[in-house]
Every structure is written in structure tokens, then in C-alpha cells.
């Protein structure tokens, strides 16, 4: 089995999108005590991708 180590150099816009996604998950728990599982997050991501280019 081989393992690969990769680095990703994200732009500021890409980093902002990632941090906003993390923030929305933590805010959902903090505000509504709602645990967002993988299926829920996947559905939300699909909706966001379809509405925002």
C-alpha cells in the first residue's frame, strides 16, 4: 500500500468558502443544538452549488 502526501494551496476565496462551511455547521449546533450529519450537509451543498456558481 502506498501513501501520498499532497499540499493544496488555496486562494483566499476558496479558504473563505471553506471557513464559512465550517462556521455554518458550528453555528447550527450552537444556535439550534442541531447535529448536521453527512447526508444533511451533502444535500445542502448540492443546493448551494446549484444556486451559486
FITOR-231751 format. One record per residue: residue in one letter; x, y, z of N, C-alpha, C in turn. Coordinates in pm, whole numbers, plus 50000, padded with zeros to 5 digits. Layout:
! residues N
aXYZXYZXYZ ...
This chain:
! residues 53
x500854988350000500005000050000500905012450000 x500585021749914501345034149905500545045549965 x501255054750022500625066750076501225078850006 x500395088349977500835100549912500535112350002 x501455121450006501275133550084501165145049986 x500065152449994499845163449900499565176249976 x499975187049916499675200249971498755207349874 x497835214649931496925222549849497105237149885 x497295245249785497455259449806496185266249758 x495355269849853494055275649821494145290649807 x493275296049725493185310549714492405315849833 x492435328849852491695334649964490195332049952 x489685332349831488255329849810487895315349847 x488745305949809488505291949842488565289649993 x489525296050059489625294950204488395300750272 x487915311950222486735318250278485525309050268 x485375302350154484255293150136484345281450235 x485545276250255485735265050348485415269150491 x485915280850531485665285350667484195288550689 x483525293850588482085296450601481315283450617 x481725272950548481055260050562481235254550703 x482435255750757482685251150894481905259550994 x481855272450969481145281451059479655278451060 x479085275450944477645272750940477305260051016 x478195250251013477945237951088478025240451238 x479035247851282479155250551425478055259851473 x477625269351389476515278151426475215270551440 x474995260551356473775252551365473715245451499 x474835240551545474835233951675474695243951789 x475405255051778475385264951885473995271351900 x473355274551788472065281451791470885272151816 x470885260751745469715251951748469975238351811 x471195236051859471595222951913471315211851812 x471575214851685471295205651576472615199851524 x472715186651527473885179951471473635177451324 x474485182851240474335180951096475185169051054 x474535158751006475275146950962475705148450817 x476395138450767476955139050632475875140450527 x474765133350542473695133650443473075147650435 x472805153550549472225167050552473175177150488 x474445176450524475415185750468475585183650318 x475515171350272475635168550130474465174550053 x473265173350107472095179250042472195194450036 x472635200450147472775214950149473835219550050 x474925212150040475985215649946475475215149803 x474675205249771474115204149636473235216149605 x472425220249701471565231949680472385244549659 x473415246249739474265258149727474985258249593 x475495246849552476205246249423475275249349307 x474015245449317473075248149209472635262749204 x472655269649319472205283449322473345293549306 x474555289649346475695298849338476755292849247 x477115299949142478145294649050479535294449111 
